[in-house]
Amino acid sequence: MKNQSKPVYLKLRDMIAAAIIDGRYAEGDMLPSVRALAAEQGANPLTVAKAYQQFQNDGLVEVQRGVGMYVVPGAAGRLRKSEREAFLREEWPEIRARMDRLGVSARELLAEA
């Protein structure tokens, strides 16, 4: 799978993005500290900092110096939109092609769900 070849900071970014979209980190919530998340995930703190930097660059979190990093209002909606667009552009074509190769229809998938 593609995810196995992803750099660790991008895997962490995806994990945090999913948590924001799912509401585990709601708008206004403080994200875990770099050290806390690094310890929890068994990752290097610099790797976690790089993942957090992506959210900061995208304007999805804001830093309050000496306090922490907070999810900004609208972050979940913006993330959902960008993740959906990336899925449809990057992942769906491969999934659809595999479905076609295997003769799996959308109707069959929905019946299995």
Backbone as JSON, one array per atom type, in Angstrom:
{
  "sequence": "MKNQSKPVYLKLRDMIAAAIIDGRYAEGDMLPSVRALAAEQGANPLTVAKAYQQFQNDGLVEVQRGVGMYVVPGAAGRLRKSEREAFLREEWPEIRARMDRLGVSARELLAEA",
  "N": [[0.83, -1.2, 0.0], [0.28, 2.32, -0.48], [0.56, 4.0, 1.79], [2.53, 2.84, 3.39], [4.95, 3.61, 2.34], [5.06, 6.25, 2.89], [6.55, 9.13, 4.39], [7.25, 9.37, 7.93], [6.42, 11.75, 9.19], [4.35, 12.58, 7.54], [2.54, 10.51, 7.87], [1.91, 10.93, 10.55], [0.79, 13.46, 10.28], [-1.48, 12.8, 8.76], [-2.83, 11.23, 10.63], [-3.38, 13.1, 12.67], [-4.9, 14.92, 11.22], [-7.15, 13.33, 10.65], [-8.1, 13.03, 13.26], [-8.85, 15.64, 13.83], [-10.84, 16.08, 11.89], [-12.65, 14.11, 12.69], [-13.43, 15.16, 15.08], [-12.15, 14.64, 17.45], [-10.13, 16.31, 18.16], [-11.37, 19.19, 18.62], [-12.48, 22.38, 17.25], [-10.73, 25.0, 18.68], [-9.65, 23.39, 20.6], [-6.71, 22.32, 22.34], [-3.85, 20.93, 20.9], [-1.96, 17.92, 21.59], [1.21, 18.3, 23.24], [4.34, 18.57, 21.45], [6.3, 16.87, 22.52], [4.71, 15.12, 24.08], [3.04, 13.88, 22.15], [5.0, 12.71, 20.57], [6.1, 10.85, 22.36], [3.84, 9.26, 22.82], [3.38, 8.19, 20.26], [5.76, 7.0, 19.68], [7.67, 8.36, 18.24], [10.16, 10.56, 16.84], [10.64, 13.71, 18.38], [11.27, 15.87, 16.64], [10.19, 15.02, 14.26], [7.46, 14.99, 14.83], [7.17, 17.72, 15.28], [7.6, 18.64, 12.69], [5.33, 17.63, 11.39], [3.33, 19.07, 12.77], [4.08, 21.61, 11.96], [3.24, 21.68, 9.33], [0.45, 21.9, 9.63], [0.35, 24.38, 10.81], [1.45, 25.99, 8.78], [-0.58, 25.71, 6.92], [-2.55, 27.13, 8.11], [-4.3, 25.94, 9.91], [-3.97, 25.49, 12.54], [-3.1, 27.41, 15.45], [-0.44, 28.94, 17.2], [0.04, 29.58, 20.58], [2.34, 31.15, 22.16], [4.29, 29.62, 24.64], [2.09, 28.4, 25.69], [0.56, 26.59, 23.98], [-0.58, 24.72, 21.06], [-3.37, 25.34, 19.1], [-6.44, 24.22, 17.59], [-7.85, 25.91, 14.91], [-10.91, 27.82, 14.31], [-13.07, 26.43, 11.86], [-11.24, 24.64, 10.86], [-11.72, 21.83, 10.7], [-13.66, 21.58, 8.67], [-12.27, 22.68, 6.47], [-10.14, 20.89, 6.33], [-11.54, 18.49, 5.83], [-12.58, 19.04, 3.29], [-10.2, 19.38, 1.73], [-8.98, 16.88, 2.13], [-10.88, 15.21, 1.01], [-10.81, 16.06, -1.68], [-8.16, 15.3, -2.29], [-8.37, 12.53, -1.95], [-10.21, 11.85, -4.01], [-8.71, 12.62, -6.23], [-6.21, 11.3, -6.0], [-6.38, 8.69, -4.73], [-8.87, 7.41, -5.36], [-8.94, 6.85, -8.23], [-7.16, 4.64, -8.44], [-8.42, 2.77, -6.77], [-10.86, 2.48, -8.11], [-9.96, 1.43, -10.55], [-8.96, -1.02, -9.67], [-11.31, -2.18, -8.71], [-12.65, -2.44, -11.15], [-10.94, -4.29, -12.45], [-11.36, -6.51, -10.82], [-14.0, -6.94, -11.13], [-15.89, -5.83, -9.42], [-18.76, -4.18, -8.4], [-20.18, -0.92, -7.65], [-22.65, -1.19, -6.48], [-22.46, -3.75, -5.32], [-20.54, -3.22, -3.37], [-21.9, -1.42, -1.7], [-23.92, -3.09, -0.81], [-22.5, -4.81, 0.8], [-21.76, -3.22, 2.88]],
  "CA": [[0.0, 0.0, 0.0], [0.98, 3.59, -0.57], [0.82, 4.58, 3.11], [3.73, 2.27, 3.98], [6.11, 4.32, 1.84], [4.97, 7.65, 3.31], [7.4, 9.54, 5.51], [6.58, 9.31, 9.23], [5.75, 13.02, 9.52], [3.1, 12.62, 6.8], [1.64, 9.57, 8.54], [1.44, 11.64, 11.74], [-0.09, 14.52, 9.8], [-2.75, 12.17, 8.4], [-3.47, 10.8, 11.87], [-3.88, 14.3, 13.35], [-5.98, 15.45, 10.37], [-8.32, 12.48, 10.89], [-8.61, 13.35, 14.6], [-9.52, 16.95, 13.75], [-12.06, 15.87, 11.11], [-13.56, 13.3, 13.5], [-13.83, 15.92, 16.26], [-11.39, 14.3, 18.66], [-9.54, 17.62, 18.46], [-12.37, 20.13, 18.11], [-12.04, 23.76, 17.09], [-10.42, 25.61, 19.96], [-8.92, 22.44, 21.45], [-5.26, 22.33, 22.28], [-3.24, 19.67, 20.47], [-0.94, 17.45, 22.54], [2.53, 18.9, 23.02], [5.22, 17.8, 20.56], [6.91, 15.78, 23.3], [3.68, 14.15, 24.48], [2.64, 13.1, 20.98], [6.16, 11.9, 20.17], [6.18, 9.71, 23.29], [2.66, 8.41, 22.58], [3.49, 7.53, 18.95], [7.09, 6.41, 19.51], [8.3, 9.1, 17.14], [11.12, 11.6, 17.18], [9.97, 15.01, 18.53], [11.46, 16.71, 15.45], [9.24, 14.52, 13.26], [6.15, 15.51, 15.24], [7.21, 19.17, 15.05], [7.47, 18.84, 11.25], [3.92, 17.4, 11.09], [2.61, 20.22, 13.3], [4.43, 22.78, 11.15], [2.37, 21.62, 8.16], [-0.85, 22.46, 10.02], [0.56, 25.81, 11.05], [1.62, 26.6, 7.46], [-1.88, 25.69, 6.25], [-3.48, 27.99, 8.86], [-5.3, 25.09, 10.58], [-3.71, 25.61, 13.97], [-2.34, 28.61, 15.81], [0.41, 28.73, 18.37], [0.09, 30.6, 21.62], [3.68, 30.94, 22.75], [4.34, 29.26, 26.04], [0.86, 27.74, 26.1], [0.35, 25.41, 23.15], [-1.08, 24.84, 19.71], [-4.82, 25.18, 19.11], [-7.16, 24.05, 16.33], [-8.57, 27.15, 14.62], [-12.28, 27.65, 13.8], [-13.15, 26.08, 10.44], [-10.18, 23.71, 10.46], [-12.27, 20.52, 10.35], [-14.3, 21.71, 7.36], [-11.23, 22.88, 5.46], [-9.42, 19.61, 6.19], [-12.44, 17.53, 5.18], [-12.63, 19.4, 1.87], [-8.92, 19.08, 1.07], [-8.76, 15.43, 2.17], [-11.81, 14.63, 0.03], [-10.25, 16.34, -3.0], [-6.97, 14.46, -2.47], [-8.84, 11.15, -2.13], [-10.78, 11.7, -5.35], [-7.67, 12.84, -7.23], [-5.06, 10.41, -5.88], [-6.67, 7.32, -4.32], [-10.03, 6.83, -6.0], [-8.68, 6.23, -9.53], [-6.55, 3.31, -8.23], [-9.46, 1.9, -6.21], [-11.81, 2.22, -9.19], [-9.31, 0.53, -11.51], [-8.91, -2.36, -9.05], [-12.69, -2.67, -8.73], [-12.93, -2.86, -12.52], [-10.18, -5.52, -12.7], [-11.94, -7.61, -10.05], [-15.42, -7.05, -11.44], [-16.67, -5.42, -8.25], [-19.59, -3.02, -8.71], [-20.51, -0.05, -6.52], [-23.84, -1.79, -5.85], [-21.98, -4.83, -4.46], [-19.87, -2.63, -2.21], [-22.93, -0.87, -0.82], [-24.64, -4.21, -0.21], [-21.61, -5.39, 1.81], [-21.58, -2.27, 3.99]],
  "C": [[0.87, 1.25, 0.0], [1.43, 4.12, 0.79], [2.12, 4.07, 3.73], [4.99, 3.01, 3.53], [6.11, 5.8, 2.22], [5.96, 7.94, 4.41], [6.59, 9.59, 6.81], [5.84, 10.61, 9.53], [4.43, 13.14, 8.76], [2.08, 11.64, 7.37], [1.06, 10.23, 9.8], [0.47, 12.75, 11.34], [-1.46, 13.95, 9.45], [-3.53, 11.75, 9.63], [-4.11, 11.99, 12.6], [-5.03, 14.91, 12.55], [-7.26, 14.65, 10.6], [-8.94, 12.8, 12.25], [-9.33, 14.69, 14.61], [-10.85, 16.79, 13.01], [-13.1, 15.12, 11.94], [-14.04, 14.01, 14.77], [-13.13, 15.52, 17.54], [-10.56, 15.49, 19.12], [-10.49, 18.63, 17.83], [-11.76, 21.52, 17.95], [-11.86, 24.37, 18.48], [-9.69, 24.68, 20.91], [-7.42, 22.59, 21.27], [-4.78, 20.95, 21.83], [-2.25, 19.22, 21.54], [0.39, 18.14, 22.23], [3.34, 17.99, 22.08], [5.8, 16.61, 21.32], [5.91, 14.7, 23.68], [3.27, 13.27, 23.31], [3.78, 12.2, 20.5], [6.26, 10.66, 21.06], [5.04, 8.73, 23.03], [2.81, 7.59, 21.3], [4.84, 6.84, 18.73], [7.86, 7.06, 18.38], [9.31, 10.1, 17.7], [10.37, 12.93, 17.33], [10.13, 15.94, 17.32], [10.5, 16.31, 14.33], [7.84, 15.03, 13.56], [6.09, 17.02, 14.97], [7.03, 19.47, 13.56], [6.01, 18.64, 10.83], [3.09, 18.6, 11.56], [2.86, 21.47, 12.45], [3.56, 22.84, 9.89], [1.01, 22.24, 8.47], [-0.75, 23.96, 10.24], [0.67, 26.54, 9.71], [0.29, 26.7, 6.71], [-2.93, 26.52, 6.98], [-4.57, 27.21, 9.58], [-5.13, 25.09, 12.09], [-2.99, 26.93, 14.21], [-1.6, 28.33, 17.1], [0.24, 29.9, 19.32], [1.38, 30.32, 22.39], [3.6, 30.68, 24.24], [3.1, 28.53, 26.54], [0.65, 26.45, 25.3], [-0.18, 25.76, 21.78], [-2.56, 24.49, 19.7], [-5.38, 25.03, 17.71], [-8.0, 25.31, 16.09], [-10.0, 26.86, 14.14], [-12.27, 27.38, 12.29], [-12.15, 25.05, 9.97], [-10.74, 22.37, 9.99], [-12.9, 20.56, 8.95], [-13.28, 21.86, 6.24], [-10.45, 21.59, 5.23], [-10.27, 18.58, 5.46], [-12.47, 17.78, 3.67], [-11.33, 19.02, 1.16], [-8.62, 17.59, 1.06], [-9.66, 14.73, 1.16], [-11.26, 14.84, -1.38], [-9.03, 15.47, -3.28], [-7.36, 13.0, -2.7], [-9.34, 10.94, -3.55], [-9.73, 11.82, -6.45], [-6.61, 11.74, -7.21], [-5.41, 8.94, -5.6], [-7.79, 6.66, -5.1], [-9.72, 6.2, -7.37], [-8.06, 4.82, -9.4], [-7.58, 2.32, -7.7], [-10.44, 1.5, -7.31], [-11.21, 1.25, -10.21], [-9.25, -0.9, -10.95], [-10.31, -2.99, -9.01], [-13.03, -3.2, -10.12], [-12.22, -4.17, -12.85], [-10.82, -6.73, -12.04], [-13.42, -7.82, -10.33], [-16.32, -6.74, -10.26], [-17.45, -4.16, -8.61], [-19.81, -2.19, -7.45], [-21.7, -0.62, -5.77], [-23.42, -2.92, -4.89], [-21.32, -4.28, -3.2], [-20.89, -2.11, -1.2], [-23.72, -1.97, -0.13], [-23.83, -4.85, 0.91], [-21.51, -4.52, 3.06], [-22.6, -2.4, 5.03]]
}
